Amino acid sequence: MALCLAVTLVHVLLVFLYVAPSNAISKAYGQHINAWVQPLFSQNWRLFAPEPQSVNRQISARVGKTTPNGTTHVSDWIDVSSMDDSAVKHNVFPSHTAQNMLRRAWNSYAETHDSNDRPHSERAALIQEYLRNIAVDRVTAQRGGTFDSIQLRVTTLHIAPPRPANGSRPAAAAPAPAATRHLPWWKADSREAQ
């Protein structure tokens, strides 16, 4: 009991020092504090001061299956984002994962890969696998069957800024056109698709 209480108090103190403004203690022990907090207990302030979305993203997937004679059959695009949207829209109490899993996976992928899909961190392979697994699960739920590869397409549509309260709109730049990004084909183990 005493050990549990001691660990809890140390944990709360370390998280407090992590989120507190810079001070002598957090500067002196910053490496130890980060080592405790970063892997499992990372904190950000978006929960308390969210940044509104400035874009809508539509994530679509298509799958390929290679036949024994070597030809590959490619499916049509399946709108994976709309599956999430419909699950949230008609649910009075949607789960946090239903609302954010795919979006957060894509944001993490975009942060850990450059525009040519080259990774620039050690976490990149894990994030790529996570995004691929979500897409495989969603496509499997939608169409069933087996496949051995999957490709994602991300279409980004910019959201216009809101009108000012007085109803007048300042001269705004033309809205940015939709941008489409095709990710490379990834192997999808057929046992995941069953």
Backbone as CSV, one residue per row, in Angstrom:
resi,resn,N_x,N_y,N_z,CA_x,CA_y,CA_z,C_x,C_y,C_z
1,MET,0.826,-1.192,0.000,0.000,0.000,0.000,0.873,1.260,0.000
2,ALA,1.909,1.255,0.849,2.794,2.411,0.934,3.558,2.593,-0.378
3,LEU,3.962,1.489,-1.002,4.671,1.562,-2.272,3.779,2.165,-3.360
4,CYS,2.543,1.732,-3.390,1.579,2.256,-4.383,1.379,3.755,-4.178
5,LEU,1.236,4.182,-2.947,1.057,5.603,-2.646,2.303,6.394,-3.040
6,ALA,3.466,5.856,-2.755,4.713,6.542,-3.092,4.870,6.687,-4.607
7,VAL,4.595,5.627,-5.353,4.694,5.684,-6.822,3.694,6.690,-7.380
8,THR,2.494,6.706,-6.837,1.470,7.655,-7.292,1.916,9.088,-7.045
9,LEU,2.455,9.367,-5.884,2.910,10.723,-5.571,4.074,11.146,-6.468
10,VAL,5.012,10.250,-6.701,6.139,10.559,-7.588,5.631,10.809,-9.003
11,HIS,4.697,9.991,-9.466,4.126,10.167,-10.810,3.457,11.535,-10.941
12,VAL,2.614,11.889,-9.976,1.910,13.183,-10.027,2.925,14.322,-10.014
13,LEU,3.953,14.221,-9.186,4.978,15.261,-9.121,5.717,15.393,-10.458
14,LEU,6.082,14.269,-11.069,6.802,14.321,-12.344,5.928,14.881,-13.468
15,VAL,4.666,14.515,-13.519,3.765,15.065,-14.542,3.567,16.554,-14.303
16,PHE,3.427,16.954,-13.033,3.292,18.382,-12.713,4.518,19.153,-13.199
17,LEU,5.714,18.646,-12.908,6.933,19.320,-13.343,7.039,19.354,-14.866
18,TYR,6.499,18.353,-15.523,6.537,18.300,-16.987,5.671,19.396,-17.606
19,VAL,4.484,19.621,-17.052,3.553,20.593,-17.637,3.699,21.984,-17.050
20,ALA,4.401,22.108,-15.935,4.580,23.412,-15.294,5.527,24.277,-16.117
21,PRO,5.435,25.608,-15.929,6.402,26.490,-16.594,7.826,26.133,-16.165
22,SER,8.764,26.481,-16.996,10.161,26.157,-16.731,10.591,26.715,-15.377
23,ASN,11.263,25.870,-14.598,11.741,26.275,-13.279,13.055,25.556,-12.999
24,ALA,13.659,25.855,-11.867,14.976,25.306,-11.545,14.943,23.775,-11.456
25,ILE,13.903,23.219,-10.867,13.824,21.763,-10.704,13.636,21.083,-12.053
26,SER,12.705,21.602,-12.875,12.466,20.963,-14.175,13.668,21.122,-15.105
27,LYS,14.440,22.196,-14.930,15.660,22.349,-15.736,16.728,21.361,-15.293
28,ALA,16.881,21.209,-13.973,17.924,20.329,-13.447,17.634,18.859,-13.749
29,TYR,16.365,18.469,-13.681,15.989,17.065,-13.839,15.156,16.822,-15.097
30,GLY,15.259,17.707,-16.060,14.447,17.621,-17.270,14.579,16.305,-18.009
31,GLN,15.781,15.770,-18.093,15.983,14.515,-18.801,15.253,13.366,-18.092
32,HIS,15.316,13.336,-16.769,14.636,12.279,-16.008,13.117,12.432,-16.080
33,ILE,12.665,13.686,-16.016,11.215,13.945,-16.088,10.683,13.508,-17.450
34,ASN,11.387,13.892,-18.517,10.953,13.505,-19.866,10.990,11.995,-20.062
35,ALA,11.990,11.337,-19.488,12.094,9.882,-19.620,10.892,9.191,-18.977
36,TRP,10.361,9.748,-17.909,9.203,9.149,-17.240,7.905,9.474,-17.985
37,VAL,7.750,10.723,-18.399,6.471,11.175,-18.955,6.306,10.794,-20.423
38,GLN,7.339,10.978,-21.234,7.198,10.839,-22.689,6.689,9.493,-23.188
39,PRO,7.187,8.372,-22.749,6.725,7.153,-23.416,5.239,6.871,-23.238
40,LEU,4.713,7.081,-22.046,3.337,6.653,-21.792,2.393,7.760,-21.356
41,PHE,2.915,8.822,-20.805,2.053,9.824,-20.179,2.195,11.199,-20.811
42,SER,2.477,11.262,-22.102,2.715,12.563,-22.723,1.498,13.457,-22.564
43,GLN,1.769,14.725,-22.430,0.731,15.721,-22.169,0.745,16.760,-23.276
44,ASN,-0.415,17.282,-23.600,-0.481,18.457,-24.450,-1.681,19.274,-24.003
45,TRP,-1.698,20.515,-24.388,-2.744,21.411,-23.919,-3.920,21.484,-24.874
46,ARG,-3.932,20.706,-25.933,-5.044,20.764,-26.866,-6.353,20.319,-26.236
47,LEU,-6.270,19.524,-25.185,-7.484,19.120,-24.490,-8.172,20.333,-23.869
48,PHE,-7.376,21.277,-23.363,-7.926,22.428,-22.669,-8.107,23.630,-23.582
49,ALA,-7.319,23.733,-24.611,-7.408,24.838,-25.558,-7.284,24.263,-26.963
50,PRO,-8.340,23.635,-27.455,-8.230,22.938,-28.745,-7.993,23.895,-29.902
51,GLU,-7.218,23.406,-30.844,-7.013,24.146,-32.072,-8.061,23.662,-33.065
52,PRO,-8.932,24.561,-33.527,-9.961,24.100,-34.460,-9.352,23.623,-35.764
53,GLN,-10.007,22.657,-36.374,-9.541,22.132,-37.649,-9.676,23.206,-38.722
54,SER,-8.668,23.349,-39.546,-8.736,24.300,-40.646,-8.897,23.591,-41.982
55,VAL,-8.911,22.248,-41.931,-9.084,21.454,-43.146,-9.965,20.245,-42.846
56,ASN,-10.618,19.766,-43.867,-11.312,18.479,-43.806,-10.506,17.510,-44.650
57,ARG,-10.335,16.310,-44.125,-9.586,15.309,-44.877,-10.489,14.118,-45.154
58,GLN,-10.465,13.691,-46.399,-11.173,12.488,-46.788,-10.111,11.440,-47.090
59,ILE,-10.150,10.358,-46.342,-9.181,9.288,-46.531,-9.890,8.121,-47.197
60,SER,-9.373,7.727,-48.332,-9.936,6.619,-49.098,-8.874,5.533,-49.222
61,ALA,-9.323,4.317,-49.449,-8.393,3.197,-49.603,-8.848,2.328,-50.765
62,ARG,-7.896,1.711,-51.395,-8.193,0.684,-52.382,-7.238,-0.470,-52.120
63,VAL,-7.662,-1.642,-52.496,-6.871,-2.835,-52.209,-6.554,-3.572,-53.491
64,GLY,-5.495,-4.355,-53.425,-5.084,-5.152,-54.564,-4.892,-6.602,-54.152
65,LYS,-5.208,-7.477,-55.063,-5.006,-8.903,-54.828,-4.290,-9.466,-56.048
66,THR,-3.159,-10.098,-55.787,-2.371,-10.697,-56.861,-2.782,-12.157,-57.026
67,THR,-3.127,-12.511,-58.247,-3.543,-13.879,-58.533,-2.312,-14.758,-58.721
68,PRO,-2.482,-16.092,-58.685,-1.340,-16.992,-58.868,-0.591,-16.788,-60.182
69,ASN,-1.284,-16.296,-61.229,-0.589,-16.079,-62.511,0.129,-14.729,-62.562
70,GLY,0.082,-13.950,-61.459,0.850,-12.715,-61.367,0.112,-11.437,-61.687
71,THR,-1.140,-11.504,-62.107,-1.886,-10.276,-62.369,-2.478,-9.751,-61.062
72,THR,-2.568,-8.437,-60.978,-3.103,-7.806,-59.776,-4.436,-7.166,-60.103
73,HIS,-5.433,-7.491,-59.297,-6.756,-6.877,-59.425,-6.867,-5.791,-58.366
74,VAL,-7.217,-4.567,-58.793,-7.303,-3.422,-57.892,-8.764,-3.029,-57.741
75,SER,-9.199,-2.808,-56.506,-10.586,-2.430,-56.234,-10.796,-0.946,-56.509
76,ASP,-12.049,-0.529,-56.461,-12.368,0.891,-56.517,-12.000,1.515,-55.171
77,TRP,-11.963,2.850,-55.138,-11.674,3.556,-53.889,-12.839,3.399,-52.924
78,ILE,-12.528,3.156,-51.671,-13.527,3.047,-50.600,-13.287,4.208,-49.656
79,ASP,-14.326,5.010,-49.405,-14.208,6.176,-48.535,-14.187,5.722,-47.080
80,VAL,-12.998,5.659,-46.501,-12.832,5.189,-45.126,-13.311,6.255,-44.141
81,SER,-13.098,7.535,-44.449,-13.507,8.618,-43.560,-15.019,8.674,-43.377
82,SER,-15.761,8.422,-44.446,-17.225,8.503,-44.334,-17.769,7.430,-43.395
83,MET,-17.055,6.314,-43.289,-17.482,5.276,-42.351,-17.406,5.813,-40.922
84,ASP,-16.348,6.541,-40.608,-16.218,7.158,-39.287,-17.279,8.229,-39.087
85,ASP,-17.461,9.064,-40.107,-18.430,10.152,-39.995,-19.832,9.621,-39.729
86,SER,-20.246,8.578,-40.433,-21.595,8.041,-40.233,-21.729,7.366,-38.870
87,ALA,-20.662,6.756,-38.380,-20.717,6.128,-37.055,-20.885,7.178,-35.966
88,VAL,-20.325,8.352,-36.161,-20.431,9.417,-35.166,-21.759,10.161,-35.298
89,LYS,-22.182,10.411,-36.540,-23.363,11.238,-36.792,-24.635,10.656,-36.171
90,HIS,-24.810,9.379,-36.194,-26.046,8.771,-35.719,-25.886,8.104,-34.356
91,ASN,-24.906,8.539,-33.604,-24.669,7.982,-32.288,-24.740,9.108,-31.266
92,VAL,-25.626,8.973,-30.301,-25.789,10.022,-29.296,-24.534,10.158,-28.448
93,PHE,-23.879,9.063,-28.151,-22.666,9.074,-27.342,-21.534,8.366,-28.093
94,PRO,-20.985,9.007,-29.135,-19.922,8.348,-29.893,-18.652,8.225,-29.054
95,SER,-17.933,7.161,-29.282,-16.692,6.972,-28.537,-15.612,7.904,-29.075
96,HIS,-14.653,8.179,-28.235,-13.529,9.028,-28.618,-12.760,8.402,-29.780
97,THR,-12.623,7.084,-29.769,-11.889,6.424,-30.846,-12.633,6.523,-32.174
98,ALA,-13.965,6.436,-32.131,-14.729,6.544,-33.372,-14.552,7.926,-33.989
99,GLN,-14.378,8.922,-33.158,-14.256,10.279,-33.659,-12.850,10.623,-34.118
100,ASN,-11.838,10.033,-33.495,-10.486,10.542,-33.700,-9.437,9.544,-34.171
101,MET,-9.706,8.262,-34.173,-8.660,7.284,-34.455,-8.008,7.494,-35.821
102,LEU,-8.798,7.540,-36.861,-8.258,7.680,-38.211,-7.591,9.041,-38.399
103,ARG,-8.239,10.092,-37.918,-7.679,11.447,-38.048,-6.341,11.562,-37.326
104,ARG,-6.267,11.049,-36.113,-5.018,11.122,-35.338,-3.926,10.252,-35.980
105,ALA,-4.317,9.101,-36.518,-3.331,8.252,-37.184,-2.752,8.977,-38.398
106,TRP,-3.617,9.638,-39.181,-3.123,10.370,-40.346,-2.228,11.527,-39.907
107,ASN,-2.641,12.301,-38.898,-1.825,13.423,-38.426,-0.449,12.939,-37.964
108,SER,-0.422,11.815,-37.269,0.856,11.264,-36.816,1.710,10.832,-38.004
109,TYR,1.079,10.229,-39.000,1.811,9.815,-40.203,2.406,11.043,-40.892
110,ALA,1.607,12.090,-41.055,2.085,13.302,-41.731,3.228,13.954,-40.957
111,GLU,3.213,13.854,-39.637,4.279,14.435,-38.819,5.579,13.631,-38.915
112,THR,5.480,12.327,-39.139,6.676,11.477,-39.119,7.195,11.115,-40.511
113,HIS,6.521,11.587,-41.566,6.953,11.314,-42.939,6.966,12.624,-43.724
114,ASP,7.881,12.731,-44.676,7.883,13.920,-45.527,6.863,13.744,-46.652
115,SER,6.798,14.714,-47.546,5.788,14.665,-48.611,6.035,13.544,-49.611
116,ASN,7.234,12.961,-49.598,7.536,11.815,-50.462,7.438,10.501,-49.707
117,ASP,6.799,10.528,-48.543,6.566,9.351,-47.698,7.848,8.710,-47.185
118,ARG,8.895,9.512,-47.048,10.123,9.026,-46.424,10.047,9.334,-44.936
119,PRO,10.328,8.361,-44.082,10.249,8.585,-42.637,11.372,9.492,-42.154
120,HIS,11.082,10.304,-41.143,12.139,11.124,-40.560,12.176,11.026,-39.041
121,SER,11.718,9.884,-38.524,11.861,9.612,-37.098,11.819,8.099,-36.885
122,GLU,12.205,7.686,-35.697,12.199,6.263,-35.392,10.781,5.718,-35.243
123,ARG,9.842,6.574,-34.880,8.450,6.151,-34.703,7.718,5.958,-36.020
124,ALA,8.292,6.408,-37.109,7.596,6.439,-38.397,7.092,5.071,-38.830
125,ALA,7.888,4.032,-38.673,7.469,2.688,-39.098,6.269,2.216,-38.272
126,LEU,6.285,2.490,-36.986,5.168,2.110,-36.122,3.900,2.869,-36.491
127,ILE,4.028,4.164,-36.757,2.876,4.986,-37.143,2.330,4.516,-38.490
128,GLN,3.214,4.198,-39.431,2.766,3.709,-40.737,1.997,2.404,-40.579
129,GLU,2.498,1.509,-39.762,1.814,0.235,-39.535,0.455,0.454,-38.877
130,TYR,0.384,1.386,-37.946,-0.871,1.708,-37.265,-1.905,2.229,-38.261
131,LEU,-1.514,3.174,-39.112,-2.429,3.712,-40.123,-2.868,2.615,-41.087
132,ARG,-1.928,1.777,-41.514,-2.258,0.668,-42.423,-3.251,-0.286,-41.773
133,ASN,-3.038,-0.626,-40.503,-3.936,-1.558,-39.818,-5.347,-0.998,-39.679
134,ILE,-5.456,0.294,-39.393,-6.785,0.918,-39.319,-7.472,0.814,-40.673
135,ALA,-6.745,1.139,-41.738,-7.326,1.081,-43.085,-7.727,-0.344,-43.442
136,VAL,-6.892,-1.321,-43.121,-7.223,-2.722,-43.412,-8.492,-3.125,-42.671
137,ASP,-8.600,-2.758,-41.398,-9.803,-3.090,-40.618,-11.051,-2.461,-41.221
138,ARG,-10.959,-1.199,-41.609,-12.133,-0.485,-42.145,-12.546,-1.046,-43.504
139,VAL,-11.570,-1.330,-44.351,-11.887,-1.883,-45.678,-12.480,-3.278,-45.532
140,THR,-11.917,-4.076,-44.629,-12.427,-5.426,-44.408,-13.865,-5.392,-43.927
141,ALA,-14.168,-4.460,-43.019,-15.542,-4.328,-42.520,-16.493,-3.909,-43.637
142,GLN,-16.010,-3.119,-44.573,-16.847,-2.612,-45.661,-17.076,-3.643,-46.764
143,ARG,-16.011,-4.332,-47.177,-16.147,-5.189,-48.362,-15.816,-6.651,-48.130
144,GLY,-15.130,-6.976,-47.035,-14.767,-8.370,-46.781,-13.758,-8.883,-47.793
145,GLY,-13.557,-10.177,-47.796,-12.631,-10.785,-48.749,-11.188,-10.657,-48.302
146,THR,-10.309,-11.157,-49.146,-8.885,-11.084,-48.845,-8.197,-10.217,-49.881
147,PHE,-7.070,-9.659,-49.498,-6.252,-8.857,-50.394,-4.843,-8.872,-49.841
148,ASP,-3.877,-8.505,-50.680,-2.493,-8.556,-50.224,-1.783,-7.214,-50.238
149,SER,-2.463,-6.149,-50.680,-1.867,-4.818,-50.636,-2.968,-3.775,-50.504
150,ILE,-2.576,-2.618,-49.981,-3.533,-1.530,-49.768,-2.846,-0.210,-50.060
151,GLN,-3.606,0.740,-50.607,-3.100,2.079,-50.882,-4.102,3.081,-50.335
152,LEU,-3.586,4.160,-49.758,-4.448,5.215,-49.233,-4.328,6.461,-50.096
153,ARG,-5.442,7.190,-50.174,-5.497,8.487,-50.855,-6.082,9.474,-49.860
154,VAL,-5.409,10.591,-49.651,-5.863,11.595,-48.699,-6.154,12.878,-49.460
155,THR,-7.415,13.306,-49.434,-7.824,14.541,-50.086,-8.062,15.584,-49.003
156,THR,-7.375,16.709,-49.113,-7.462,17.778,-48.118,-8.243,18.945,-48.695
157,LEU,-9.327,19.310,-48.009,-10.167,20.442,-48.405,-10.061,21.505,-47.317
158,HIS,-9.684,22.726,-47.696,-9.533,23.799,-46.722,-10.895,24.340,-46.303
159,ILE,-11.040,24.647,-45.022,-12.273,25.196,-44.473,-12.169,26.711,-44.502
160,ALA,-13.199,27.375,-45.022,-13.204,28.838,-45.067,-13.300,29.384,-43.647
161,PRO,-12.648,30.507,-43.366,-12.748,31.084,-42.017,-14.172,31.575,-41.762
162,PRO,-14.586,31.606,-40.487,-15.942,32.053,-40.184,-16.109,33.545,-40.452
163,ARG,-17.352,33.933,-40.709,-17.643,35.349,-40.918,-17.547,36.090,-39.585
164,PRO,-17.122,37.349,-39.618,-17.105,38.140,-38.388,-18.524,38.340,-37.860
165,ALA,-18.650,38.674,-36.595,-19.960,38.810,-35.947,-20.832,39.867,-36.589
166,ASN,-20.246,40.928,-37.133,-21.058,41.990,-37.726,-21.564,41.641,-39.122
167,GLY,-21.212,40.487,-39.649,-21.737,40.027,-40.928,-20.903,40.409,-42.127
168,SER,-19.999,41.360,-41.950,-19.158,41.727,-43.098,-17.993,40.757,-43.186
169,ARG,-17.553,40.557,-44.367,-16.431,39.640,-44.576,-15.290,40.437,-45.195
170,PRO,-14.132,40.405,-44.549,-12.988,41.092,-45.155,-12.567,40.388,-46.441
171,ALA,-11.872,41.126,-47.265,-11.383,40.531,-48.513,-10.477,39.359,-48.167
172,ALA,-10.875,38.207,-48.611,-10.109,36.997,-48.302,-9.479,36.468,-49.578
173,ALA,-8.391,35.781,-49.371,-7.736,35.144,-50.508,-8.623,34.025,-51.032
174,ALA,-8.441,33.700,-52.285,-9.218,32.601,-52.864,-8.926,31.325,-52.075
175,PRO,-9.955,30.521,-51.825,-9.713,29.295,-51.073,-8.730,28.394,-51.812
176,ALA,-7.895,27.757,-51.025,-6.905,26.861,-51.622,-7.619,25.676,-52.260
177,PRO,-7.135,25.228,-53.405,-7.773,24.076,-54.044,-7.535,22.807,-53.222
178,ALA,-8.370,21.838,-53.463,-8.210,20.554,-52.779,-6.885,19.928,-53.199
179,ALA,-6.221,19.349,-52.232,-4.944,18.677,-52.500,-5.129,17.185,-52.275
180,THR,-4.633,16.383,-53.193,-4.755,14.932,-53.070,-3.367,14.325,-52.989
181,ARG,-3.194,13.442,-52.023,-1.911,12.761,-51.823,-2.148,11.263,-51.863
182,HIS,-1.433,10.586,-52.724,-1.501,9.133,-52.824,-0.315,8.536,-52.075
183,LEU,-0.581,7.696,-51.114,0.477,7.013,-50.394,0.907,5.795,-51.193
184,PRO,2.091,5.281,-50.934,2.534,4.097,-51.685,1.708,2.860,-51.316
185,TRP,1.790,1.849,-52.156,1.135,0.578,-51.852,1.861,-0.078,-50.692
186,TRP,1.100,-0.577,-49.719,1.661,-1.283,-48.577,1.181,-2.724,-48.612
187,LYS,2.027,-3.633,-48.192,1.611,-5.029,-48.083,0.591,-5.155,-46.964
188,ALA,-0.437,-5.931,-47.210,-1.469,-6.202,-46.203,-1.586,-7.710,-46.097
189,ASP,-1.207,-8.252,-44.975,-1.238,-9.693,-44.760,-2.676,-10.181,-44.884
190,SER,-2.905,-11.179,-45.704,-4.271,-11.637,-45.993,-4.980,-12.158,-44.754
191,ARG,-4.246,-12.616,-43.754,-4.924,-13.090,-42.544,-5.574,-11.935,-41.797
192,GLU,-5.056,-10.684,-41.981,-5.671,-9.530,-41.346,-6.991,-9.193,-42.009
193,ALA,-7.163,-9.578,-43.253,-8.329,-9.164,-44.014,-9.473,-10.164,-43.922
194,GLN,-9.333,-11.192,-43.128,-10.407,-12.196,-43.071,-11.419,-11.858,-42.022
